[in-house]
Amino acid sequence: MTNQNWQKSSYSEEGSACVYLASTPTGTILLRESDSPETILTTNPRQIATLIATLRSEHHVH
């Protein structure tokens, strides 16, 4: 899992805590945070899409 193509979230600012995502050949989505890159959460595309939609809707409410 160390050779993943990690992509930084476009909402992460330089110098702040950043969120990274990567996908595996089996379709699993991996998430990690720059302050603790050894901790990796796993999910699937449907769940991450729900998370992103929820975060976007929360962002627009405030």
Secondary structure, DSSP 8 states (H G I E B T S, - for coil): -TT---EE-TT--TTS--EEEEE-TTS-EEEEETTEEEEEEEE-HHHHHHHHHHHHHHHHH-
